Every structure is written in structure tokens, then in C-alpha cells.
Amino acid sequence: MKTICLYFEIHQITHLKRYRFFDIGTDHYYYDDYENDRSINEIAERSYMPALNALQEMIEKNGKYFKVAFSLSGVGMEQLELHAPQVLEKLQQLNNTGCVEFLAEPYSHGLASLVNEASFKDEVMRQCTKIEEYFGKKPTVLRNSSLIYSDDIGNDVANMGFIGMLTEGAKHVLGWKSPHYVYHCALNPKLKLLLRDVNLSDDISLRFSNSDWDGYPLFADNYMNRIAAFPEEEQVINIFMELSALGIAQPLSSNILEFMKALPQCAKDRGITFSTPSEICKKIKSVGEVNVPDTLSWVDEERDVSSWLGNPMQREAFNKLYSVADRVRIANDPRINQDWDYLQASNNFRFMTTKPSNVGLDRGIYSSPFDAFTNYMNILGDFITRVNDLYPTDVDNDQLESLLTTIKNQDEEIEMKDKEIVRLQAKIEKIEKEAEKQHGEKPAKAAPAKKAAAKPAVKKAPAKKAPAKKTTKAEPTEEKKD
């Protein structure tokens, strides 16, 4: 039986402000708050909320039959918290249906997996924690930024404990193979791979409203007929895209949501089900490994990382940023960490691309790739200065890590001793209360004896004064005279 794995990415760009050379060292705030607020509210209104409402309607109408998966970047969630919390609330409502799965991904939506394993792992773990806080479930399947994958990255992900990973079903990787099977990582068979069907995904996300496309107009029944026509042994159909495709890339006026709403019934009529990524990884066995020695992604025709690292400007910015990766991780300063997350976001490097692309690229405030590079490098120069100011630059990373580890261990030891002091104080107070209680009970029983002993003492006082009165017996004669 064929099953569809429908997945949506939710990531929000954090726009950097115009930052000039003379701002370095004087201005440590790098973001365009107005543009961030404007853009995310526009996307929430035009895409996120209508699309999520449609998906909720599909779940309610079809019960447990329809299922869907999402991933959210940490920086995207932070922007939603600030400017469009209704989107997160709607996702929580969808989560309560039991038909939704949330995947792990790097917190910054960055490229750390290409260069720094420790930073990559740290980001993924932080994002898992945030997802669990919001939705009560710890992700078991990972989706890297822009579906970036290689054998080495897959091995790292498997070692983190994930059971599966999403990536691109690129032709140059698959060759004669079909993306409609479950595969596994060449370096670690424990990690299963779900490969995106490029044509079926892009028919919705890129071509749906294009009247010049041969497949226009696209109807839900024809779409499902294509899936049903695949060979019987091809059981897994992975349709992955950005959620903003529903409403932004494909405007609501194109009836994209009506198309989506019709999919579950058309699938049911043809005996096709819907499954989440973890369900597929648990139920369906791998048919073999996929060898990916060179990194791939879902961006551009090349399906590689050249959109971010294809020219010297991008590589210079990338290398300079990650030159302080270990120092940032070791220092663990809250404000530095937040800026680090935003500066890692992959869109910062894509704005510098000089590649022609079939997908329109909005560079925002930048007039050219060089303009994007210059602005980013100015910000990066200030950021790196702040990182180096935290600790002396003549202390190398190994020494710094050793020093901070010692400090951390001392802090933990102090914390343990503080807890022991509190425990002992509580124990002492308890003993003192018990002693007071026992001491209070004994005097109550001995009280009558004390009162009896007190009475003779009162009688003795006049007896001592009596002899004094006897020595002045002559004086009463004077009183009589008076």
C-alpha cells in the first residue's frame, strides 16, 4: 500500500539592518525590527494562518487518516513568539489532534553541519528542547537546513540518536534508483533516509499557478492518479516544501488551498494513505544504502551548497564566522549566543550569491551580492570583537575550555555544598524543634511540685522578720502616748 509523507518547513528570516563601517565598536544591535515585524505578519496573514487552518480542516474532516509533519527553526520560533504568536498557538492546536509530527533541525537554520560537528549537535539539541517545550514531544527524525545531507552528516545525526533524516531525491545521487523507497546512511545503517520526490513537490510549491506549465491546471484527482500509477513496490511518496508555498509562492487566489483540501479524499479513493516520517522509519525496512560523498540540498538545479558557498565572498564570510564557533560555544554568553544564532542563518550567505536561479531571490535591503557581503562583514567584525573581548585573545581555545570547565566544576561543587548546607540546616532545625517539644512536656508534669515548694518559702519570710519586732517592744509605749 502506498503512503504519502507530507512535510512543511517553517523558517522566518531575521532581517539585518543597514550597518556601516563606522558603527563597528559602537552599535551592537544588528536587526531591523520594523522589517522583521512587517514581514512576518504579512507571511502569517497571507500564508501561515490560512494554510494551517486548511490543514486543521483536513485533519478534522478525515480523522486519523490524514497526517502531516512540520519543522520549525529556533530563530523562526523566536520571531513568531515576538510578532505572530497566533501561528504557534495554531500549531499547538494541530499537535493536539495526534495527526502531526514535529521534526528536529538546527536552531539557527544555519550551515554548522558543514564545518563544526559540536556546534551542529548543540543547535539540534537546543531545537529539540524548544520543540518539546511547545509540543510535548521530543523529535526522533531530523531535517537539516534546506535538506543538506552527506554521508558524514548522516553519521553525525545517527550518533545523536535519531532514527531517520529527510533529504533531497537528487538525480545525480539516485541515478537509476527511485526516491519512493526507504534507504539508509552509507556510514551508519541505523539512520533511515526519506528522499523528496522533486517533481511532485515542485509541481505544488513552484509550478501550481504557472499558466505556461504543461501540467497547468493541476487537479487533485490527476495528481493522485500519477501517484497511484507508480509501480506497486514503490510505497513511499515524500512531498516536502516550505509552508510559505501555500499563499506566498502560490497565491491563495490560485485555489492552492482548495487543491490541498481535496487530496485526502482523492488519496483514500485510490487506497493511498498518509504517514508521518517516524511512522515510515519504524514500519518500513530500508532497501539499501545511498552513497552521498558530496553534500546535497534542495536548492537550485545543482542541488548542492553552491547557493551559500559558491563564490569567494560567501566562503570568506562563512570561514570568518565559523572561525570563532568553538570560542562562542565555550564562552556560552547569552547575548553572544543569540547574535550567533541569527548570524548563522543560511539566508545571510544566500543574499551574497552571484548564481542565476530559477527561483526569484529577494535580497531585501541589499542592492547586490557585494552590498550584502559588505553589510554582513561589518556586522561580523563587530561581533567577533565582542567575542574576543570576553576573554583574552592570547588564551587559545583549549586553554579557555579547560579554564571554563574548571570554573564550571567549581560552580557545581559550590552548588552541591550549598545544597548540603541547606539540608543540614533543615536537619538541625528539625532536631531543635523536637528538643523544644520534649523540653516543653517535662516542665508541665513537674509544675505542681514547684508550686508546693514555693509556699514554704513564702512562710519563712515573716519568720525572719519576727525577731526584729521583738527587739523593739519598748516602742509601742510611745505609740500609746500619741
C-alpha positions as CSV (number, residue, x, y, z in Angstrom):
1,M,0.0,0.0,0.0
2,K,1.3,3.4,-0.9
3,T,1.7,6.1,1.6
4,I,2.3,9.9,1.3
5,C,4.7,11.7,3.7
6,L,3.7,15.4,3.6
7,Y,6.1,17.8,5.2
8,F,6.3,21.6,5.6
9,E,9.2,23.7,6.6
10,I,8.6,26.9,8.7
11,H,11.5,29.3,8.9
12,Q,11.5,33.1,9.2
13,I,14.3,35.3,8.0
14,T,15.7,37.7,10.7
15,H,16.5,40.8,8.7
16,L,19.7,42.6,9.4
17,K,19.7,46.4,9.4
18,R,22.0,48.7,7.4
19,Y,25.2,48.5,9.4
20,R,28.1,50.7,8.3
21,F,31.8,50.5,8.9
22,F,31.8,53.4,11.5
23,D,29.1,51.5,13.5
24,I,31.7,48.9,14.4
25,G,32.5,49.1,18.1
26,T,29.7,51.5,18.9
27,D,26.5,49.7,17.9
28,H,26.0,46.1,19.0
29,Y,22.4,45.7,17.8
30,Y,22.2,44.4,14.3
31,Y,18.5,43.9,13.4
32,D,15.8,45.7,11.5
33,D,12.9,45.3,14.0
34,Y,10.4,47.1,11.8
35,E,11.1,44.9,8.8
36,N,11.0,41.8,10.9
37,D,7.6,42.7,12.3
38,R,6.2,43.7,8.9
39,S,7.4,40.7,7.0
40,I,6.4,38.0,9.5
41,N,2.9,39.5,10.0
42,E,2.5,39.6,6.2
43,I,3.5,36.0,5.8
44,A,1.4,34.9,8.8
45,E,-1.7,36.7,7.3
46,R,-1.2,35.6,3.7
47,S,0.2,32.1,4.2
48,Y,0.7,30.6,7.6
49,M,-2.7,31.1,9.2
50,P,-4.8,30.2,6.1
51,A,-2.6,27.2,5.3
52,L,-2.7,25.9,8.9
53,N,-6.5,26.4,9.1
54,A,-6.8,24.4,5.9
55,L,-4.6,21.6,7.3
56,Q,-6.7,21.6,10.5
57,E,-9.9,21.3,8.5
58,M,-8.3,18.4,6.5
59,I,-7.5,16.6,9.8
60,E,-10.9,17.2,11.3
61,K,-12.7,16.1,8.2
62,N,-10.6,12.9,7.6
63,G,-9.9,11.9,11.2
64,K,-6.6,10.0,11.8
65,Y,-6.4,9.3,8.0
66,F,-4.7,12.5,7.1
67,K,-1.3,13.2,8.7
68,V,1.3,15.9,8.3
69,A,4.8,16.9,9.5
70,F,6.5,20.2,10.3
71,S,9.9,21.5,11.2
72,L,10.5,24.9,12.8
73,S,13.8,26.6,13.2
74,G,14.6,28.1,16.6
75,V,15.2,31.6,15.3
76,G,11.9,31.3,13.3
77,M,10.1,30.3,16.5
78,E,11.6,33.3,18.3
79,Q,10.3,35.6,15.6
80,L,6.9,34.1,15.8
81,E,6.9,34.5,19.6
82,L,7.6,38.2,19.2
83,H,5.4,39.1,16.2
84,A,2.9,36.4,15.4
85,P,2.2,34.1,18.4
86,Q,-1.1,33.0,16.9
87,V,0.9,30.8,14.5
88,L,2.4,28.9,17.3
89,E,-0.9,28.6,19.0
90,K,-2.4,27.2,15.9
91,L,0.4,24.6,15.6
92,Q,-0.3,23.6,19.2
93,Q,-3.9,23.0,18.3
94,L,-2.8,20.9,15.4
95,N,-0.5,19.0,17.6
96,N,-3.4,18.1,19.9
97,T,-5.1,16.2,17.1
98,G,-2.4,13.5,17.2
99,C,-2.0,13.7,13.5
100,V,1.0,15.9,13.4
101,E,4.7,15.3,13.9
102,F,7.4,17.9,14.6
103,L,10.9,17.2,13.3
104,A,14.3,18.4,14.6
105,E,16.5,20.8,12.7
106,P,19.4,23.2,13.5
107,Y,18.3,26.0,15.8
108,S,19.7,28.8,13.6
109,H,18.7,27.2,10.2
110,G,22.4,27.5,9.5
111,L,25.3,25.6,7.9
112,A,27.1,24.4,11.0
113,S,26.8,20.7,9.8
114,L,29.2,21.5,7.0
115,V,32.1,22.7,9.3
116,N,31.6,22.2,13.0
117,E,30.1,19.0,14.4
118,A,30.0,20.2,18.0
119,S,28.1,23.4,17.1
120,F,25.7,21.4,14.9
121,K,24.9,19.0,17.7
122,D,24.4,21.8,20.2
123,E,22.0,23.5,17.8
124,V,20.0,20.4,17.2
125,M,19.7,19.6,20.8
126,R,18.6,23.1,21.7
127,Q,15.9,23.0,19.0
128,C,14.7,19.6,20.2
129,T,14.3,21.1,23.7
130,K,12.3,24.0,22.4
131,I,10.1,21.7,20.3
132,E,9.5,19.5,23.4
133,E,8.6,22.6,25.5
134,Y,6.0,23.7,23.0
135,F,4.5,20.4,21.8
136,G,5.4,17.9,24.5
137,K,7.2,15.5,22.1
138,K,10.9,15.0,21.5
139,P,11.7,14.7,17.8
140,T,13.1,11.4,16.5
141,V,13.6,12.4,12.9
142,L,15.8,15.3,11.7
143,R,15.6,17.6,8.8
144,N,18.7,19.7,8.2
145,S,18.7,23.2,6.9
146,S,17.5,23.1,3.2
147,L,17.7,19.3,3.4
148,I,21.5,19.5,3.4
149,Y,22.9,16.0,3.6
150,S,26.1,13.9,3.1
151,D,27.3,10.6,4.4
152,D,29.3,12.3,7.1
153,I,26.4,14.4,8.3
154,G,24.2,11.3,8.3
155,N,26.7,9.5,10.5
156,D,26.7,12.5,12.9
157,V,22.9,12.5,13.0
158,A,22.7,8.8,13.7
159,N,25.2,9.2,16.6
160,M,22.8,11.8,18.1
161,G,20.2,9.1,18.4
162,F,17.8,10.0,15.5
163,I,16.1,7.1,13.6
164,G,15.6,9.0,10.4
165,M,16.5,12.0,8.3
166,L,14.9,13.8,5.4
167,T,16.9,14.8,2.3
168,E,16.7,15.5,-1.4
169,G,16.0,12.9,-4.0
170,A,18.5,14.4,-6.4
171,K,19.0,12.7,-9.8
172,H,22.8,12.9,-9.6
173,V,22.7,10.9,-6.3
174,L,20.0,8.4,-7.1
175,G,20.9,7.6,-10.7
176,W,18.6,4.8,-11.7
177,K,17.1,4.5,-8.2
178,S,13.7,5.7,-7.3
179,P,13.0,8.1,-4.3
180,H,9.9,6.1,-3.5
181,Y,11.8,3.7,-1.1
182,V,13.3,3.9,2.3
183,Y,17.1,4.0,2.2
184,H,19.8,4.2,4.9
185,C,23.0,6.1,5.5
186,A,26.1,4.6,3.9
187,L,28.2,5.1,7.0
188,N,25.6,4.2,9.6
189,P,22.7,1.8,8.7
190,K,20.8,2.8,11.8
191,L,19.8,6.1,10.2
192,K,17.0,5.7,7.6
193,L,16.6,8.3,4.8
194,L,13.4,9.6,3.3
195,L,14.1,11.2,-0.1
196,R,12.0,14.1,-1.5
197,D,10.1,13.5,-4.8
198,V,11.4,16.5,-6.6
199,N,8.7,16.6,-9.4
200,L,5.7,16.0,-7.2
201,S,6.9,18.5,-4.6
202,D,7.8,21.3,-7.1
203,D,4.5,20.8,-9.0
204,I,2.8,22.2,-6.0
205,S,5.3,24.6,-4.5
206,L,6.8,26.1,-7.7
207,R,4.6,25.4,-10.7
208,F,1.0,25.2,-9.5
209,S,-0.1,28.7,-10.6
210,N,2.1,28.9,-13.7
211,S,-0.2,29.0,-16.7
212,D,2.8,28.3,-19.1
213,W,3.5,25.0,-17.4
214,D,2.4,21.9,-19.4
215,G,0.7,20.4,-16.3
216,Y,-1.5,23.5,-15.7
217,P,-4.1,23.5,-14.3
218,L,-3.3,20.8,-11.7
219,F,-6.2,19.0,-10.1
220,A,-6.1,16.8,-7.0
221,D,-7.5,13.7,-8.8
222,N,-4.9,13.9,-11.6
223,Y,-2.2,14.4,-9.0
224,M,-3.3,11.3,-7.1
225,N,-3.6,9.3,-10.4
226,R,0.1,9.9,-11.0
227,I,1.0,8.6,-7.6
228,A,-1.3,5.5,-7.9
229,A,0.3,4.7,-11.3
230,F,3.8,4.2,-9.7
231,P,4.9,0.5,-9.5
232,E,3.3,-1.4,-6.7
233,E,6.6,-1.9,-4.9
234,E,7.3,1.9,-4.7
235,Q,5.5,2.5,-1.5
236,V,6.7,5.9,0.0
237,I,5.9,9.2,-1.7
238,N,7.7,12.1,0.0
239,I,6.3,15.5,-0.7
240,F,8.4,18.2,1.0
241,M,8.1,22.0,0.7
242,E,8.1,25.3,2.6
243,L,4.7,26.2,4.2
244,S,5.0,29.6,2.6
245,A,4.5,28.0,-0.7
246,L,0.8,27.9,0.2
247,G,-0.1,31.6,-0.1
248,I,3.2,33.3,-1.0
249,A,4.9,31.3,-3.8
250,Q,1.4,30.2,-4.9
251,P,-1.2,32.9,-4.1
252,L,-4.4,32.0,-2.4
253,S,-6.2,33.3,-5.5
254,S,-4.8,30.3,-7.4
255,N,-7.0,28.0,-5.3
256,I,-4.0,26.2,-3.9
257,L,-5.8,25.5,-0.6
258,E,-8.8,24.0,-2.3
259,F,-6.4,21.7,-4.1
260,M,-4.8,20.7,-0.8
261,K,-8.1,20.1,0.8
262,A,-9.1,17.7,-1.9
263,L,-6.0,15.5,-1.6
264,P,-7.1,13.3,1.4
265,Q,-10.3,12.1,-0.2
266,C,-8.7,11.5,-3.6
267,A,-6.0,9.5,-1.9
268,K,-8.5,7.5,0.1
269,D,-10.4,6.6,-3.1
270,R,-7.2,5.1,-4.5
271,G,-6.2,3.3,-1.4
272,I,-3.3,5.7,-0.6
273,T,-2.6,6.6,3.0
274,F,-0.7,9.4,4.8
275,S,2.1,8.7,7.3
276,T,4.5,10.8,9.4
277,P,8.2,10.4,8.9
278,S,8.8,8.5,12.2
279,E,5.9,6.0,11.3
280,I,7.6,5.3,8.0
281,C,11.0,4.8,9.6
282,K,9.6,2.4,12.1
283,K,7.4,0.4,9.8
284,I,9.2,0.2,6.5
285,K,12.5,-1.5,6.0
286,S,15.4,0.0,4.1
287,V,16.1,-1.4,0.7
288,G,19.7,-0.3,0.7
289,E,22.2,2.5,1.2
290,V,22.5,5.7,-0.6
291,N,26.1,7.0,-1.2
292,V,26.4,10.7,-0.8
293,P,30.1,11.6,-0.5
294,D,29.4,15.2,-1.6
295,T,26.9,17.5,0.1
296,L,23.5,17.9,-1.5
297,S,20.5,20.1,-0.7
298,W,17.1,21.0,-2.2
299,V,18.2,24.4,-3.6
300,D,18.7,25.3,-7.3
301,E,19.3,22.9,-10.2
302,E,22.7,21.7,-8.9
303,R,21.1,20.5,-5.6
304,D,24.3,21.3,-3.7
305,V,25.6,24.0,-1.3
306,S,26.8,26.4,-4.0
307,S,24.0,28.8,-3.3
308,W,25.6,29.6,0.0
309,L,29.3,28.9,-0.6
310,G,29.7,29.2,-4.4
311,N,31.8,32.4,-4.6
312,P,34.8,33.8,-2.7
313,M,32.7,36.4,-0.9
314,Q,30.5,33.7,0.6
315,R,33.4,31.5,1.6
316,E,35.2,34.4,3.2
317,A,32.2,35.3,5.3
318,F,31.5,31.7,6.1
319,N,35.1,30.9,7.2
320,K,35.3,34.1,9.3
321,L,32.1,33.4,11.1
322,Y,32.9,29.8,12.0
323,S,36.5,30.8,13.0
324,V,35.0,31.7,16.3
325,A,32.5,28.9,16.6
326,D,34.4,27.0,19.3
327,R,35.0,30.2,21.3
328,V,31.4,31.1,21.2
329,R,30.3,27.6,22.3
330,I,32.9,27.6,25.1
331,A,32.2,31.1,26.3
332,N,28.4,30.5,26.4
333,D,27.4,34.1,26.8
334,P,23.6,34.6,26.4
335,R,23.7,37.8,24.3
336,I,26.6,36.4,22.2
337,N,24.7,33.2,21.7
338,Q,21.6,34.9,20.4
339,D,23.5,37.0,17.9
340,W,25.4,33.9,16.9
341,D,22.2,32.1,16.0
342,Y,20.9,35.0,13.9
343,L,24.2,35.5,12.1
344,Q,24.5,31.8,11.2
345,A,21.1,31.7,9.3
346,S,21.8,30.4,5.8
347,N,19.9,33.3,4.1
348,N,22.7,35.7,5.1
349,F,25.0,33.8,2.8
350,R,22.5,33.3,0.0
351,F,22.0,37.0,-0.3
352,M,25.6,37.1,-1.5
353,T,25.1,34.5,-4.3
354,T,26.0,35.5,-7.8
355,K,24.3,32.4,-9.3
356,P,21.4,32.7,-11.7
357,S,18.4,30.9,-10.2
358,N,15.0,29.7,-11.4
359,V,13.5,30.8,-8.2
360,G,13.3,34.6,-7.6
361,L,15.5,35.7,-4.7
362,D,14.5,38.8,-2.7
363,R,17.7,40.4,-1.3
364,G,15.7,42.7,0.9
365,I,17.7,45.9,1.7
366,Y,20.7,44.8,-0.5
367,S,21.2,46.1,-4.0
368,S,23.7,43.5,-5.0
369,P,25.6,40.5,-3.7
370,F,28.6,42.7,-2.8
371,D,26.3,45.0,-0.9
372,A,25.0,42.0,1.2
373,F,28.6,40.9,1.7
374,T,29.8,44.3,2.9
375,N,27.0,44.8,5.3
376,Y,27.3,41.3,6.8
377,M,31.1,41.7,7.2
378,N,30.7,45.0,9.1
379,I,28.3,43.3,11.5
380,L,30.6,40.2,11.7
381,G,33.6,42.4,12.5
382,D,31.8,44.0,15.5
383,F,30.5,40.6,16.6
384,I,33.9,38.9,16.6
385,T,35.4,41.8,18.5
386,R,32.8,41.3,21.2
387,V,33.6,37.6,21.3
388,N,37.3,38.2,21.7
389,D,36.6,40.9,24.4
390,L,35.0,38.2,26.6
391,Y,38.4,36.6,27.3
392,P,42.0,37.5,26.4
393,T,42.8,36.5,22.8
394,D,46.2,35.1,23.8
395,V,44.3,32.3,25.6
396,D,43.7,29.6,23.0
397,N,40.5,27.6,22.8
398,D,41.9,24.5,24.5
399,Q,43.2,26.6,27.4
400,L,39.9,28.6,27.6
401,E,37.8,25.4,27.5
402,S,40.0,23.9,30.3
403,L,39.6,27.1,32.3
404,L,35.9,27.3,31.9
405,T,35.5,23.6,32.6
406,T,37.3,24.1,35.9
407,I,35.1,27.1,36.7
408,K,32.0,25.1,35.8
409,N,33.2,22.2,38.0
410,Q,33.9,24.6,40.9
411,D,30.4,26.1,40.5
412,E,28.8,22.7,40.5
413,E,30.8,21.8,43.6
414,I,29.8,25.0,45.3
415,E,26.2,24.3,44.3
416,M,26.4,20.8,45.8
417,K,27.8,22.2,49.0
418,D,25.1,24.9,49.2
419,K,22.5,22.1,48.9
420,E,24.3,20.1,51.6
421,I,24.3,23.2,53.9
422,V,20.6,23.7,53.3
423,R,19.9,20.0,54.0
424,L,21.9,20.1,57.3
425,Q,20.3,23.3,58.4
426,A,16.9,21.8,57.9
427,K,18.0,18.7,59.8
428,I,19.3,20.9,62.7
429,E,16.0,22.9,62.8
430,K,14.1,19.6,63.0
431,I,16.2,18.3,65.9
432,E,15.8,21.6,67.7
433,K,12.1,21.6,67.3
434,E,11.9,18.0,68.6
435,A,14.1,19.0,71.6
436,E,11.9,22.0,72.4
437,K,8.8,19.8,72.2
438,Q,10.3,17.3,74.6
439,H,11.5,20.1,76.9
440,G,8.1,21.7,77.0
441,E,6.4,18.5,78.0
442,K,8.6,17.8,81.1
443,P,8.0,21.1,82.9
444,A,4.3,20.7,82.6
445,K,4.4,17.5,84.7
446,A,6.7,19.0,87.4
447,A,4.7,22.2,87.8
448,P,2.6,21.1,90.9
449,A,5.8,20.1,92.9
450,K,7.3,23.5,92.2
451,K,4.2,25.3,93.5
452,A,4.2,23.2,96.7
453,A,7.8,24.0,97.2
454,A,7.1,27.7,96.7
455,K,4.6,28.0,99.6
456,P,7.1,27.3,102.5
457,A,9.4,29.9,101.1
458,V,6.7,32.5,101.4
459,K,6.1,31.5,105.1
460,K,9.8,31.7,106.0
461,A,10.0,35.4,105.2
462,P,7.8,36.6,108.1
463,A,9.6,34.2,110.5
464,K,12.9,36.0,109.8
465,K,11.3,39.4,110.5
466,A,9.7,38.4,113.8
467,P,12.9,38.7,115.9
468,A,13.4,42.2,114.7
469,K,9.9,43.2,116.0
470,K,10.7,41.6,119.4
471,T,13.8,43.8,119.9
472,T,11.6,47.0,119.7
473,K,9.0,46.0,122.2
474,A,9.6,49.3,124.2
475,E,8.5,51.4,121.3
476,P,4.8,50.6,121.5
477,T,4.6,52.6,124.7
478,E,5.3,55.7,122.6
479,E,2.5,54.8,120.2
480,K,0.1,54.7,123.1
481,K,1.2,58.1,124.2
482,D,0.4,59.5,120.8
